[in-house]
Amino acid sequence: MVSVTWEELGAAALARQFPELPGREAAAVPEMVRLVGPVQSQTARSPFIGLAARFPGITHEAVTSAYEAFEIVRGSVIRGTVHTCVAEHHPLLEVATRAGQRPIWLRTLKLVEPAVDQLWQALEEHARDEWRTPAELFDHLATWVKAHGGVDTIERGLGRYLAFGHGGLVRRPLKGGWDRQGAPGYRTAAALLPGDRTAALADPHALDELFREHVRAHGPSSRQDLAWWSGLGLTRVDEVLRRLELPSVSGPDGQEYVDLRDPRAPREVPGVRLLPEFDALMCAYAPAARVRFMAPAIGRRLWNLNNGMVMPPVLVDGRITGYWRAPGSARKRPMEVVWFAGTRRPRTSELEEPVAALEQALATTVTDVRLTREAL
């Protein structure tokens, strides 16, 4: 088996995560999201920033228009986390989400099969015709569970999370912009999006297409990468990989990394890019395999394991070497760009384009940029 280095794995992944696409109009946004794969979106601004880093010149209006037209959609899917994806990929994410969440629902709510599927259907019926708040979904869930022999009481925080985290709903801000952390509302995906979701959910090989999409957008991928990203166990991942029969190479960690038979050619990404919290360069890969983009110490510094938050990374010449911040919510704010000791210092001139791209995507103004060196 051919052996590859972390640098080679990184270059192959960068070719997929930073593809060439000429258009920047609203009609191009779905293709952007399709190319780079689902965008983790707990922080509402992340899709705007992530697309700006990959497609400088994309505007806040273009991304917002794609959301409003449901060409790209947001919902709590794989790993129970909020993601943005193109509408046609949502059923694939829903399949993985239901598979990953089922044991949690059974264990937490003390239900037995097929009650979980019936509860999911009840929640989707409740949100079919109008946008529901998390509180409304929780109340519906708690009442249904008690009436069907489950637990008598559900802790409210956990119950709210479960109520919208099974994959069958999409969300939108009930007030404020799509890039703001406004109060969300939820509707049933089947009522808003095209396609036969019933067929996708019943397809025993639906995960095959989902994993193929991960490899296309993020590969080469190890079984650990696929398990971490999808929230599914290694046994399920191995079953899918056996069916796909993808070619593989041996990585520097001794793991096999599968890829498509005709992947994009590896590429370099020179200069500086300002990435969002939970960017795919961190969240699409198992923690140990993120070394293809950064030193392990940098990964530990950026990802706060106590609260699960990630500082927005700075990518310099294809490597994550620091982070940036522009605290507050005002439309005019200063920015600080931090690089870690032992990495290349970003040049002030290199920040002009990524800062301008960020301003266009967030409809904001950066009043000042300060460069700071920080020890690891």
N, C-alpha and C positions, 0 to 999 in steps of 0.2 A: 504494500500500500504506500502511496506517495505521502511523504511527510511535509508539513508546512509549518512556518513560524507564526508567532503572534502578529508580527508585522504584515505577513501575507494575508492572514485572516482579516486583519483590520482593513487593509487596502481593498479586499474583495467586498467587505461590508460597506465601506464608504462609497463604493461605486453605485450601490443600490440606494443608499440613504441620501446621496447628493447627486441625483440624476440631472441630465440636461432636459429642460423643457422651455420652449421659447415664450409661451403666452403667460400673461400675468392678469388677465381679465377674470371676471367671476366664473365664466364658463370653464376656465382651466383649473379651478380649485379642486373639483372632484378627481381629476386626473392626478393632481399633485398628491392628494391623500391616498389614492389608489397605489401610486408608485412607492410611497414610503411606508405604507401600512398603517394600521390603527395607531392613533396618537393618544397616549395616556393624558387624561384631562382633568385630574382632580383639581388642579389649578386651572381656572377657566381660560386664562390667557395663553396657556401652553400651546394649543394648536396654532394660534396667531404667530407666536414667536418661533415655533418650530418650522412653520412654513416659510417665514421670513428668512430664517437662517439658511434654508435650502433653496429658496427661490426669491432672492432679493428683488424688491419692487412690488411684491404682492401687497395689496392694500387691505386695510381694516374693512372697508366696504365690500370688497370681493369675497372675503371669508364669511362675513356676516350674511351676504346674499345667498351663499351656498347653504348655510345653516337654515335660513328662512325658507328656502325651497326644498328642504329635506334631501338635498343632493349629498350632503354629508350630515351625519346624525351623531348625537351624543347620548350615551347611556351607560349604566353600570353593568359591565359585562365581565370579561375574563378576570379571574382572581378577585371578583367583586369590586373592581376598580372602575372609575369613570374613563371611558375611551371615546374618541371620535373616529368614525370610519365612514367609508362610502356606503350608501344605502344598500347596495347589493351584497356587501360583505357582512352586514349586521346579522343575518340568519346564521352564518357560520360561527360568529362569535357567540351567538345565543346558544348554539348547540354545546359549545365548550363550557359555557357558563353554567348551563343546567347540569351538565355532567359533573362539574367541579363543586357546585353548590349543593347538590342533592344530599350527600352524607351530612352536611352541616345542618340542613333543614330537618332531616329525620332525627338527628341526635338532639338538636336544640329544642324543637317543638314537640318531641315525643309522638311523632306521627308514624304511621305505617303505610307501606305501599298499598294502593296507588294514591294515597291522600295528598302527597306533595304535588303531584301533577294536577289534581283537582283544585288545590289551593292556588297554584299558579294560574290556572284557568279562571278562577274566581277573581283574582286580582286584575287580570287582564280585562275581564268583563266590566269590572268596576271602573277602569280607566279607559274604556273604549271610546266613549263619546265626549269626554271633557278632561281637561288637564286637572290632575289630582295632586295635592300637596303631600309631602311625606307624612304629615300627621293624619291626613285622611286615609292614606294607604295603610298606615299602622293600625288605625282603629278598625279598618275592614279586616285586616289580617288577624288581629287579636280576637275579634268576635267570631270569625270563621273557625279558628283553631280551637277555641273553647267549645264551640258547638259541635265539633267533630272529634272530640275525644283527646285533644292534645293538652298541652300545659294550660293551667288556669290563668296564670299571669306571665307576661313577657316583659323583661326589662325594656324600657321605652327606647333607649338608644340602639340596642341590638335589634329590636322589632322594626324600627324605622329603616335600619340598614337592610334587613331581610326583605322588607316590603317592596323595595324597588331594586333589589340586587339579584334577581333571578334571570335577568337577560331579556325578558319579554317586553320591556318598556323602553321608551326613549324619553329624553328630558329636554327641557328648554328653560331659559330664565323667565320667570313670571314678571319680573321687573328688572330694568337695567339691561346692559348689553351682553352679548355672548362672551365677551372677554372679561366680564365682571363676575364676582362671586355672589350674585343675587339669588334670591329664593327660587328654587327649582320647582317646576311642575312636571308631571309624568303622564304620558299617554301610551296606549298599547301600540306596539310597533306594527302589528298586522293591520291596524286601522289606518295607518299613515303611509306605510311604505309599500312599494310594488313587490310583486313576486309571490310565489306559493311557499309560504313559510311552513305549512304543514308537511310538504314534501321534504323540505330540508331537515326538519326535526325528526322525521321518520327515516331518513336515509342513514343506514348503518355505517356508511363511508363518508359522511359529511366532514368528519375531522380530517380526512385525507386532504381535502381541498384547503382547509384552514391551515394545516401544517405546510402544505405546498406554498401557500401565500406567505407564511413566515419565512421560509427559506428563500423565496424570491425577493422579499423586501429586506431581509436581515442576514441572510446566510453568508458563508457556510454556518450550519447550525448543528450543535451537538444534541444528544437526547436530553441532557441537562438544561440546555438553553430552551428547548421546546417545552419541557415540563415546567420550568420556572415561569416562562411567558404565558403559557396557557392555563396554569393552575391545575393541571392534571398530573396524575401519578406516572412514574416511569413505566409501569406495566402497560398502561393505556398508550403511552407514547411509543413504546416498542412495538405494540401491535400495529399501529399506523405505519411506522417506518418499515416494517416487514412488507406491508402491502405496497408502499410507494416504490420500494426498490431503487432508491436514489443512489447515485455514485457518491463515494465518500473519500476523504483524505484523513490522515492521522495528524492530530494536532500536537502542539508542544507539551500538552498535559497528558498525552496518551489516549485521549478520547477520540472517537471517530466523529468527523464533521461532514454532514451530508450536504449536497448541493444539487442544483438543477443541472441538467445535461448541457445546457447552453447558457450559462450565466453571463452577466455583464463583465466586461474586462475590468480588472482592478484599476483603481485610480488614486491619485493623490488629491488632497483638498488643501491647497496652500492658503496662507493668510489666516484671518481671524473670523470665527463665527460665534455669535452669541446664542446659546442654546437655552431652551426652557427647562424648568423643573421637570423631572421625570421624562427627560428626553429618551428616545429609543436607543441611543448609544449606551444608555445605562439600563433601561428597563426591558429591553428585548432580549437580554442575555443573562445567564446565570451569573451570580456575583463573581465567582472565581474567574470567569471567562471575560470579564470586562477589562482585563489587563491588555486586551488587543487595542484598547483606546486610551488607557491611562495606567499609571503606576498604582499598585494596590493601596498605598498610603493615601493617594489622592482620592480614590474611591471611598475610603473610610472617612476621609475628612468631609466629603461632599454629602454623604448619606448619613443623616442623623438617625441612628437605630432607636433612640429613645422615643421619638415622635413620628418616625417614618417619613420625615420631610427631606427633600433634596434641594441643595442650593443650585441655582442655574449655572451650568458649566460654561466655561470658555474653551472653545476648540481652537488650537493653534497648530497649523500645519498637520491637521488630522489627528492630533493628540489633545486630550483634555488636560489642561495645565493650570486651571484656576476656576474662578467663578466671578459672577457680576451681580450687582444689586442696584436697584433704583427704588428705595423704600417709599411707601405711601401710595396713595391712589390718585393724587392730583395729575392733571393732564400735562403739567410742566414740572419736571423733576430732574435733579442731578443724578448722575450714575457713577458708581465706583466699579472699576475692573481690577480684580485681584489676580496676580499670578504667584505661583508657589516657588519658593527657593529651589534652585536646581533645574528649572524649566526656562524656556526662552521667554524673555520679556516681550510682550506685544508692543509694537511700535505705535505711537500715537496716530500716525498716518494710516495705519492698517485698521483703525477703529472707525474711520469716517464712514465707510460703506456699511458695515454691520450695524452701526448706530442709526444711520439713515434708514436702513431696512426695518429696524425695530420701530422707529418712529412712524413709518408708513403703516406697518401692520397693526400697531396699537393706537393709531391716531393720537399720538402724544408728542411731546417735545422734550428732548434731553437738553437741559440748560447748561450742563457742564459735565465733563468726563475726567475722573481722577484715577490715575494708575497707582496701585499699591502692591508692594511685595510682601508676602506672608510666608513665615516658616511653617513647615509641616509638623 
